[in-house]
Amino acid sequence: MTESLELTETFIQTPHELEAEFRTAAPVRPVKIPSGINGWLVTRHEDVKAVLTDPRTLSLHRTAQGYVPAFVGLSSRVSGVAALRADPARMPDAVEELLRYESPLHTGTLRFTAEDIEIGGVPIPANEFVFVSLLSANRDDAGFEEPDKLDISRSTNGHVAFGHGIRHCLGAPLARLEGRIAIGRVLDLHLAVDPDTLTWRTSSLMRDLEVLPVRTK
């Protein structure tokens, strides 16, 4: 069995690079998240969808969606901002791509196994915690072409920012509407600092910033 890995602050601040390694080396692996909980981290697109539709994995809580990561992803790419300013009708597709590219949730809702199951060929006993990385699944090249590229014109069918199957967020239509309004109102704002210098809050669930410095010009 793959050795358990303790996820440190580095995992919170720069998750994309680490999870790309996990998808290749050990897509289903035992971990200890920053809050101290031990469980299994699932990172591949197909495996995340399998967990979300498996009735043997039970959800412990729900949470809201946020668009701060989406704003960071969009504002650091001038071409995307310019395209939306020129053609606001592209906003629905842009919101879907932003949800895929910078998912507001990292590991999604915490789940546990009601009985012995197998995920991606890895056996997981009953009564174990499972963390599905929506962030990683949405950057998996098995599910999306050039996943590390933000492209507001792409078809994003299949992203799991709102979950999947029976675990798809019931509030997704409202959240999408909120996203279109929110992103539309911040198109004239710009990040005031290099996005690489931003500090993300220490949470393995939500992706939120300590501070979001912006400027109008």
ZAVOLUM-365112 format. One line per field, with one value per residue: x, y, z of N, C-alpha, C in turn; residue number from 0. Coordinates in nm, 3 decimals, always signed. Layout:
// residues N
n_xx = (X	...)
n_yy = (Y	...)
n_zz = (Z	...)
ca_xx = (X	...)
ca_yy = (Y	...)
ca_zz = (Z	...)
c_xx = (X	...)
c_yy = (Y	...)
c_zz = (Z	...)
nr = (NUM	...)
This chain:
// residues 217
n_xx = (+0.085	+0.045	+0.245	+0.125	+0.067	+0.144	-0.031	+0.090	+0.124	+0.219	+0.075	-0.173	-0.121	-0.004	-0.154	-0.201	+0.035	+0.130	-0.088	-0.099	+0.121	+0.034	-0.183	-0.053	+0.140	+0.019	-0.291	-0.500	-0.463	-0.349	-0.381	-0.302	-0.480	-0.442	-0.607	-0.580	-0.713	-0.721	-0.735	-0.840	-0.714	-0.851	-0.778	-0.800	-1.000	-1.198	-1.213	-1.294	-1.551	-1.663	-1.662	-1.836	-2.077	-2.123	-2.322	-2.226	-2.046	-2.068	-2.189	-2.073	-2.120	-2.235	-2.148	-2.101	-2.049	-1.779	-1.646	-1.396	-1.146	-1.199	-1.206	-0.939	-0.812	-0.915	-0.854	-0.582	-0.533	-0.526	-0.637	-0.869	-1.031	-1.060	-1.199	-1.447	-1.536	-1.574	-1.767	-2.020	-2.204	-2.071	-2.040	-2.179	-2.046	-1.789	-1.801	-1.844	-1.601	-1.424	-1.503	-1.418	-1.140	-1.039	-1.142	-1.387	-1.410	-1.186	-1.121	-1.381	-1.689	-1.651	-1.633	-1.727	-1.661	-1.916	-1.899	-1.664	-1.484	-1.367	-1.152	-1.033	-0.880	-0.769	-0.810	-1.031	-1.104	-1.410	-1.561	-1.373	-1.235	-1.284	-1.146	-1.240	-1.075	-1.184	-1.059	-0.827	-0.941	-1.062	-0.848	-0.743	-0.588	-0.704	-0.965	-0.995	-0.879	-0.562	-0.562	-0.449	-0.472	-0.647	-0.940	-1.194	-1.364	-1.396	-1.566	-1.698	-1.819	-1.862	-1.703	-1.643	-1.698	-1.932	-1.988	-2.114	-2.342	-2.561	-2.467	-2.460	-2.462	-2.754	-2.800	-2.671	-2.772	-2.844	-2.597	-2.448	-2.576	-2.518	-2.245	-2.219	-2.319	-2.145	-1.883	-1.922	-1.942	-1.691	-1.513	-1.378	-1.196	-0.866	-0.605	-0.392	-0.148	+0.112	-0.025	+0.099	+0.192	-0.016	-0.188	-0.339	-0.612	-0.575	-0.715	-0.851	-1.082	-1.257	-1.153	-1.007	-0.897	-0.657	-0.625	-0.744	-0.604	-0.694	-0.713	-0.836	-0.743)
n_yy = (-0.121	+0.230	+0.466	+0.666	+1.015	+1.329	+1.619	+1.932	+2.291	+2.375	+2.226	+2.349	+2.608	+2.573	+2.374	+2.259	+2.168	+1.964	+1.786	+1.707	+1.542	+1.346	+1.232	+1.081	+0.923	+0.811	+0.792	+0.737	+0.765	+0.722	+0.987	+1.264	+1.539	+1.903	+1.971	+1.761	+1.522	+1.184	+1.009	+0.913	+1.033	+1.119	+1.169	+1.150	+1.224	+1.035	+0.863	+1.034	+1.101	+0.849	+0.802	+1.005	+0.916	+0.680	+0.505	+0.396	+0.563	+0.814	+1.145	+1.400	+1.671	+1.986	+2.265	+2.610	+2.770	+2.963	+3.251	+3.367	+3.229	+3.201	+3.467	+3.538	+3.364	+3.455	+3.736	+3.744	+3.693	+3.862	+3.838	+3.686	+3.852	+4.071	+3.949	+3.891	+4.146	+4.245	+4.077	+4.008	+3.801	+3.569	+3.502	+3.288	+3.048	+3.118	+3.129	+2.858	+2.749	+2.883	+2.780	+2.520	+2.556	+2.697	+2.570	+2.635	+2.477	+2.261	+1.982	+1.902	+1.782	+1.609	+1.259	+0.925	+0.573	+0.340	+0.073	-0.186	-0.083	-0.036	+0.182	+0.306	+0.075	+0.049	-0.091	+0.013	+0.014	-0.027	+0.246	+0.451	+0.775	+0.968	+1.185	+1.368	+1.515	+1.780	+1.988	+1.871	+1.676	+1.837	+1.930	+1.721	+1.558	+1.344	+1.397	+1.648	+1.847	+1.997	+2.084	+2.269	+2.512	+2.814	+2.858	+3.026	+2.965	+2.699	+2.377	+2.278	+2.052	+1.805	+1.890	+1.890	+2.078	+2.134	+1.892	+1.561	+1.348	+1.179	+1.330	+1.591	+1.941	+2.088	+2.356	+2.453	+2.588	+2.844	+2.924	+2.942	+3.156	+3.357	+3.364	+3.460	+3.719	+3.821	+3.796	+3.953	+4.205	+4.260	+4.292	+4.524	+4.545	+4.479	+4.254	+4.363	+4.271	+4.026	+3.716	+3.488	+3.559	+3.565	+3.463	+3.173	+3.070	+2.843	+2.567	+2.259	+2.226	+2.461	+2.709	+2.998	+3.337	+3.501	+3.779	+3.992	+4.189	+4.455	+4.671	+4.955	+5.054)
n_zz = (+0.000	-0.070	+0.104	+0.373	+0.339	+0.476	+0.431	+0.380	+0.444	+0.200	+0.018	+0.033	-0.065	-0.320	-0.490	-0.747	-0.881	-0.710	-0.706	-0.968	-0.977	-0.797	-0.940	-1.129	-0.992	-0.755	-0.759	-0.584	-0.258	+0.086	+0.322	+0.544	+0.631	+0.668	+0.890	+1.055	+1.013	+0.913	+0.603	+0.272	-0.031	-0.337	-0.673	-0.955	-1.244	-1.338	-1.117	-0.911	-0.997	-0.977	-0.700	-0.616	-0.713	-0.590	-0.374	-0.143	-0.029	+0.199	+0.256	+0.481	+0.528	+0.386	+0.170	+0.067	-0.255	-0.397	-0.567	-0.568	-0.637	-0.913	-1.002	-0.957	-1.137	-1.384	-1.391	-1.413	-1.671	-1.946	-2.204	-2.171	-2.012	-2.185	-2.395	-2.276	-2.211	-2.465	-2.567	-2.392	-2.401	-2.390	-2.131	-1.980	-2.072	-1.999	-1.719	-1.660	-1.748	-1.579	-1.333	-1.369	-1.411	-1.185	-0.930	-0.678	-0.453	-0.285	-0.187	-0.180	-0.029	+0.279	+0.293	+0.398	+0.406	+0.389	+0.371	+0.273	-0.013	-0.353	-0.518	-0.814	-0.840	-0.591	-0.277	-0.019	+0.317	+0.515	+0.696	+0.664	+0.601	+0.303	+0.069	-0.201	-0.462	-0.616	-0.738	-0.848	-1.019	-1.209	-1.347	-1.483	-1.747	-1.866	-1.873	-1.984	-2.254	-2.271	-1.987	-1.806	-1.918	-1.942	-2.108	-2.226	-2.429	-2.454	-2.441	-2.143	-2.049	-1.810	-1.599	-1.245	-1.049	-0.914	-0.803	-0.881	-1.058	-0.838	-0.635	-0.714	-0.679	-0.555	-0.558	-0.778	-1.020	-0.918	-0.814	-1.047	-1.174	-0.989	-1.025	-1.289	-1.259	-1.062	-1.177	-1.402	-1.289	-1.194	-1.398	-1.456	-1.258	-1.132	-1.039	-0.783	-0.723	-0.792	-0.886	-0.788	-0.542	-0.367	-0.069	+0.035	+0.239	+0.513	+0.447	+0.361	+0.230	+0.134	-0.107	-0.047	-0.006	+0.209	+0.182	-0.077	-0.288	-0.498	-0.788	-0.971	-1.206)
ca_xx = (+0.000	+0.118	+0.266	+0.043	+0.138	+0.086	-0.045	+0.137	+0.080	+0.254	-0.037	-0.280	-0.081	+0.027	-0.207	-0.207	+0.157	+0.136	-0.192	-0.061	+0.210	-0.046	-0.264	+0.033	+0.211	-0.071	-0.416	-0.580	-0.358	-0.381	-0.323	-0.347	-0.500	-0.395	-0.690	-0.542	-0.795	-0.663	-0.831	-0.789	-0.728	-0.881	-0.739	-0.830	-1.134	-1.291	-1.229	-1.373	-1.692	-1.708	-1.690	-1.952	-2.200	-2.128	-2.404	-2.155	-1.969	-2.169	-2.145	-2.087	-2.170	-2.240	-2.089	-2.134	-1.946	-1.724	-1.588	-1.265	-1.048	-1.232	-1.162	-0.792	-0.775	-0.951	-0.790	-0.441	-0.526	-0.583	-0.714	-1.001	-1.105	-1.092	-1.301	-1.575	-1.578	-1.617	-1.884	-2.075	-2.284	-1.986	-2.027	-2.213	-1.937	-1.672	-1.820	-1.821	-1.456	-1.359	-1.532	-1.329	-0.999	-1.009	-1.259	-1.402	-1.387	-1.066	-1.147	-1.523	-1.743	-1.588	-1.714	-1.669	-1.706	-2.011	-1.854	-1.542	-1.501	-1.244	-1.149	-0.914	-0.799	-0.717	-0.913	-1.044	-1.192	-1.526	-1.539	-1.257	-1.267	-1.241	-1.146	-1.234	-1.019	-1.249	-0.955	-0.742	-1.021	-1.089	-0.724	-0.697	-0.588	-0.789	-1.100	-0.996	-0.762	-0.483	-0.638	-0.387	-0.494	-0.780	-0.996	-1.337	-1.443	-1.401	-1.681	-1.653	-1.905	-1.789	-1.632	-1.708	-1.695	-2.055	-2.011	-2.147	-2.445	-2.652	-2.404	-2.449	-2.517	-2.888	-2.798	-2.583	-2.826	-2.832	-2.454	-2.405	-2.630	-2.437	-2.114	-2.230	-2.335	-2.023	-1.772	-1.955	-1.923	-1.551	-1.429	-1.296	-1.099	-0.743	-0.523	-0.290	-0.022	+0.136	-0.108	+0.183	+0.222	-0.137	-0.187	-0.467	-0.644	-0.542	-0.835	-0.848	-1.215	-1.282	-1.039	-1.035	-0.774	-0.644	-0.651	-0.752	-0.574	-0.736	-0.704	-0.936	-0.675)
ca_yy = (+0.000	+0.356	+0.525	+0.783	+1.141	+1.442	+1.734	+2.049	+2.422	+2.382	+2.167	+2.449	+2.724	+2.536	+2.238	+2.205	+2.096	+1.842	+1.691	+1.650	+1.430	+1.240	+1.164	+0.987	+0.830	+0.741	+0.869	+0.712	+0.744	+0.765	+1.117	+1.335	+1.676	+2.000	+1.974	+1.646	+1.404	+1.085	+0.955	+0.876	+1.141	+1.070	+1.283	+1.137	+1.264	+0.921	+0.809	+1.130	+1.083	+0.720	+0.819	+1.092	+0.845	+0.553	+0.521	+0.342	+0.672	+0.903	+1.282	+1.445	+1.808	+2.060	+2.397	+2.702	+2.790	+3.099	+3.286	+3.432	+3.166	+3.229	+3.603	+3.536	+3.299	+3.538	+3.867	+3.732	+3.662	+3.980	+3.801	+3.641	+3.970	+4.149	+3.876	+3.907	+4.285	+4.264	+3.994	+3.958	+3.681	+3.452	+3.486	+3.154	+2.954	+3.161	+3.088	+2.713	+2.725	+2.932	+2.682	+2.406	+2.593	+2.731	+2.522	+2.701	+2.376	+2.183	+1.839	+1.872	+1.742	+1.493	+1.139	+0.807	+0.449	+0.265	-0.066	-0.200	-0.048	-0.026	+0.303	+0.308	-0.043	+0.053	-0.128	+0.101	-0.053	+0.046	+0.343	+0.535	+0.902	+0.982	+1.322	+1.372	+1.643	+1.840	+2.071	+1.785	+1.613	+1.937	+1.956	+1.591	+1.557	+1.236	+1.451	+1.776	+1.876	+2.109	+2.125	+2.379	+2.633	+2.876	+2.885	+3.051	+2.921	+2.553	+2.309	+2.226	+1.942	+1.703	+1.939	+1.844	+2.185	+2.124	+1.752	+1.477	+1.246	+1.198	+1.425	+1.720	+2.046	+2.131	+2.501	+2.489	+2.692	+2.974	+2.957	+2.984	+3.290	+3.446	+3.376	+3.548	+3.856	+3.863	+3.814	+4.066	+4.331	+4.283	+4.293	+4.646	+4.536	+4.406	+4.218	+4.464	+4.202	+3.904	+3.609	+3.390	+3.606	+3.558	+3.361	+3.106	+3.028	+2.703	+2.484	+2.157	+2.222	+2.580	+2.784	+3.139	+3.412	+3.584	+3.914	+4.003	+4.327	+4.487	+4.810	+4.985	+5.090)
ca_zz = (+0.000	-0.073	+0.236	+0.402	+0.320	+0.547	+0.342	+0.452	+0.395	+0.057	-0.056	+0.029	-0.144	-0.460	-0.503	-0.883	-0.913	-0.631	-0.743	-1.098	-0.943	-0.735	-1.041	-1.200	-0.903	-0.662	-0.770	-0.464	-0.158	+0.223	+0.356	+0.663	+0.587	+0.769	+1.011	+1.137	+0.983	+0.821	+0.508	+0.139	-0.129	-0.473	-0.757	-1.098	-1.286	-1.342	-0.983	-0.835	-1.037	-0.925	-0.557	-0.599	-0.752	-0.517	-0.252	-0.025	+0.031	+0.255	+0.280	+0.619	+0.534	+0.260	+0.181	-0.042	-0.357	-0.399	-0.697	-0.554	-0.724	-1.052	-1.029	-0.965	-1.261	-1.498	-1.392	-1.448	-1.815	-2.012	-2.321	-2.127	-1.969	-2.305	-2.471	-2.208	-2.226	-2.604	-2.596	-2.264	-2.423	-2.364	-1.986	-1.928	-2.099	-1.922	-1.580	-1.653	-1.761	-1.457	-1.229	-1.393	-1.403	-1.046	-0.854	-0.548	-0.351	-0.310	-0.174	-0.177	+0.101	+0.340	+0.285	+0.460	+0.342	+0.469	+0.362	+0.194	-0.154	-0.431	-0.601	-0.898	-0.815	-0.454	-0.179	+0.097	+0.414	+0.566	+0.805	+0.635	+0.537	+0.164	+0.020	-0.347	-0.503	-0.732	-0.799	-0.929	-1.124	-1.313	-1.421	-1.530	-1.893	-1.914	-1.886	-2.055	-2.336	-2.218	-1.869	-1.733	-1.997	-1.927	-2.240	-2.202	-2.544	-2.457	-2.383	-2.014	-2.004	-1.736	-1.481	-1.122	-0.950	-0.835	-0.774	-0.996	-1.039	-0.724	-0.544	-0.780	-0.593	-0.591	-0.575	-0.890	-1.109	-0.852	-0.805	-1.182	-1.195	-0.905	-1.089	-1.407	-1.210	-0.990	-1.271	-1.487	-1.217	-1.157	-1.517	-1.456	-1.149	-1.164	-0.925	-0.755	-0.694	-0.869	-0.829	-0.719	-0.406	-0.286	+0.036	+0.049	+0.376	+0.541	+0.446	+0.257	+0.171	+0.054	-0.155	-0.020	+0.018	+0.328	+0.134	-0.223	-0.327	-0.634	-0.832	-1.075	-1.332)
c_xx = (+0.088	+0.126	+0.180	+0.127	+0.068	+0.086	-0.013	+0.079	+0.112	+0.141	-0.151	-0.246	-0.059	-0.023	-0.195	-0.084	+0.162	+0.033	-0.169	+0.032	+0.130	-0.125	-0.183	+0.088	+0.119	-0.204	-0.515	-0.480	-0.403	-0.309	-0.371	-0.358	-0.461	-0.478	-0.664	-0.619	-0.721	-0.771	-0.762	-0.817	-0.743	-0.863	-0.774	-0.976	-1.233	-1.316	-1.313	-1.521	-1.748	-1.744	-1.818	-2.083	-2.216	-2.208	-2.337	-2.062	-2.068	-2.111	-2.170	-2.140	-2.172	-2.178	-2.128	-2.019	-1.901	-1.654	-1.456	-1.160	-1.071	-1.185	-1.010	-0.748	-0.801	-0.869	-0.642	-0.422	-0.602	-0.673	-0.856	-1.088	-1.151	-1.204	-1.439	-1.627	-1.636	-1.746	-1.938	-2.159	-2.203	-1.975	-2.066	-2.102	-1.813	-1.683	-1.795	-1.672	-1.382	-1.384	-1.444	-1.185	-0.955	-1.129	-1.268	-1.385	-1.263	-1.098	-1.295	-1.569	-1.675	-1.684	-1.649	-1.733	-1.797	-1.979	-1.726	-1.571	-1.364	-1.254	-1.020	-0.822	-0.741	-0.828	-0.912	-1.144	-1.313	-1.482	-1.410	-1.306	-1.210	-1.254	-1.138	-1.185	-1.085	-1.149	-0.869	-0.819	-1.046	-0.964	-0.664	-0.702	-0.663	-0.933	-1.109	-0.867	-0.693	-0.549	-0.579	-0.398	-0.636	-0.830	-1.147	-1.425	-1.459	-1.534	-1.635	-1.748	-1.820	-1.711	-1.713	-1.704	-1.819	-2.086	-2.050	-2.258	-2.538	-2.596	-2.381	-2.523	-2.655	-2.893	-2.715	-2.643	-2.816	-2.686	-2.401	-2.453	-2.549	-2.301	-2.116	-2.242	-2.205	-1.908	-1.797	-1.926	-1.778	-1.457	-1.339	-1.198	-0.979	-0.672	-0.414	-0.154	-0.007	+0.054	-0.027	+0.216	+0.100	-0.129	-0.327	-0.488	-0.615	-0.670	-0.822	-0.985	-1.237	-1.150	-1.073	-0.904	-0.776	-0.679	-0.654	-0.730	-0.614	-0.714	-0.802	-0.871	-0.542)
c_yy = (+0.125	+0.415	+0.650	+0.910	+1.251	+1.563	+1.861	+2.178	+2.438	+2.329	+2.267	+2.562	+2.690	+2.394	+2.177	+2.121	+1.962	+1.739	+1.633	+1.531	+1.314	+1.162	+1.057	+0.880	+0.748	+0.815	+0.846	+0.676	+0.787	+0.895	+1.163	+1.481	+1.772	+2.005	+1.854	+1.520	+1.314	+1.032	+0.920	+0.991	+1.082	+1.186	+1.270	+1.167	+1.148	+0.864	+0.902	+1.115	+0.952	+0.731	+0.899	+1.023	+0.712	+0.571	+0.467	+0.446	+0.780	+1.040	+1.321	+1.587	+1.870	+2.198	+2.482	+2.711	+2.936	+3.125	+3.362	+3.363	+3.195	+3.369	+3.608	+3.475	+3.386	+3.666	+3.861	+3.697	+3.769	+3.941	+3.757	+3.756	+4.050	+4.082	+3.893	+4.049	+4.308	+4.189	+3.933	+3.831	+3.554	+3.421	+3.347	+3.051	+2.989	+3.117	+2.938	+2.681	+2.772	+2.837	+2.559	+2.441	+2.625	+2.696	+2.590	+2.606	+2.297	+2.034	+1.805	+1.832	+1.615	+1.374	+1.027	+0.683	+0.372	+0.115	-0.070	-0.166	-0.050	+0.095	+0.302	+0.190	-0.051	+0.016	-0.033	+0.036	+0.034	+0.140	+0.423	+0.666	+0.904	+1.128	+1.318	+1.510	+1.691	+1.923	+1.988	+1.723	+1.709	+1.978	+1.826	+1.587	+1.438	+1.284	+1.576	+1.794	+2.003	+2.165	+2.243	+2.512	+2.685	+2.918	+2.901	+3.011	+2.769	+2.501	+2.243	+2.119	+1.840	+1.756	+1.904	+1.950	+2.183	+1.980	+1.677	+1.379	+1.278	+1.297	+1.561	+1.824	+2.092	+2.282	+2.547	+2.595	+2.833	+3.018	+3.003	+3.126	+3.392	+3.469	+3.470	+3.694	+3.906	+3.889	+3.933	+4.200	+4.359	+4.285	+4.417	+4.650	+4.452	+4.367	+4.322	+4.404	+4.083	+3.791	+3.504	+3.432	+3.603	+3.443	+3.304	+3.064	+2.879	+2.623	+2.383	+2.144	+2.341	+2.642	+2.932	+3.206	+3.482	+3.728	+3.913	+4.150	+4.351	+4.637	+4.831	+5.021	+5.019)
c_zz = (+0.000	+0.067	+0.253	+0.395	+0.399	+0.454	+0.421	+0.393	+0.246	-0.029	-0.070	-0.067	-0.291	-0.488	-0.642	-0.916	-0.840	-0.676	-0.883	-1.076	-0.885	-0.840	-1.114	-1.106	-0.815	-0.659	-0.656	-0.354	-0.019	+0.256	+0.493	+0.625	+0.699	+0.897	+1.102	+1.109	+0.885	+0.729	+0.378	+0.042	-0.268	-0.570	-0.904	-1.127	-1.279	-1.203	-0.895	-0.868	-0.982	-0.777	-0.537	-0.634	-0.678	-0.388	-0.126	+0.037	+0.072	+0.285	+0.424	+0.630	+0.395	+0.280	+0.060	-0.141	-0.352	-0.530	-0.686	-0.641	-0.872	-1.091	-1.045	-1.098	-1.383	-1.504	-1.427	-1.596	-1.893	-2.128	-2.283	-2.085	-2.090	-2.385	-2.408	-2.216	-2.365	-2.634	-2.466	-2.279	-2.397	-2.214	-1.935	-1.950	-2.017	-1.777	-1.565	-1.660	-1.637	-1.340	-1.245	-1.361	-1.261	-0.959	-0.717	-0.430	-0.386	-0.305	-0.164	-0.038	+0.150	+0.335	+0.367	+0.399	+0.436	+0.469	+0.281	+0.048	-0.222	-0.521	-0.682	-0.875	-0.675	-0.357	-0.059	+0.193	+0.450	+0.677	+0.790	+0.573	+0.394	+0.124	-0.132	-0.389	-0.631	-0.810	-0.894	-1.046	-1.240	-1.390	-1.475	-1.683	-1.951	-1.934	-1.971	-2.134	-2.285	-2.091	-1.791	-1.809	-1.973	-2.064	-2.226	-2.319	-2.547	-2.404	-2.254	-1.960	-1.930	-1.618	-1.356	-1.012	-0.860	-0.796	-0.900	-0.959	-0.924	-0.623	-0.611	-0.697	-0.643	-0.617	-0.693	-0.984	-1.048	-0.845	-0.940	-1.211	-1.114	-0.968	-1.208	-1.364	-1.147	-1.086	-1.361	-1.421	-1.181	-1.278	-1.525	-1.339	-1.193	-1.036	-0.906	-0.727	-0.789	-0.806	-0.753	-0.576	-0.314	-0.185	+0.054	+0.193	+0.393	+0.558	+0.333	+0.188	+0.077	+0.008	-0.141	+0.018	+0.152	+0.295	-0.018	-0.262	-0.474	-0.660	-0.945	-1.208	-1.341)
nr = (0	1	2	3	4	5	6	7	8	9	10	11	12	13	14	15	16	17	18	19	20	21	22	23	24	25	26	27	28	29	30	31	32	33	34	35	36	37	38	39	40	41	42	43	44	45	46	47	48	49	50	51	52	53	54	55	56	57	58	59	60	61	62	63	64	65	66	67	68	69	70	71	72	73	74	75	76	77	78	79	80	81	82	83	84	85	86	87	88	89	90	91	92	93	94	95	96	97	98	99	100	101	102	103	104	105	106	107	108	109	110	111	112	113	114	115	116	117	118	119	120	121	122	123	124	125	126	127	128	129	130	131	132	133	134	135	136	137	138	139	140	141	142	143	144	145	146	147	148	149	150	151	152	153	154	155	156	157	158	159	160	161	162	163	164	165	166	167	168	169	170	171	172	173	174	175	176	177	178	179	180	181	182	183	184	185	186	187	188	189	190	191	192	193	194	195	196	197	198	199	200	201	202	203	204	205	206	207	208	209	210	211	212	213	214	215	216)
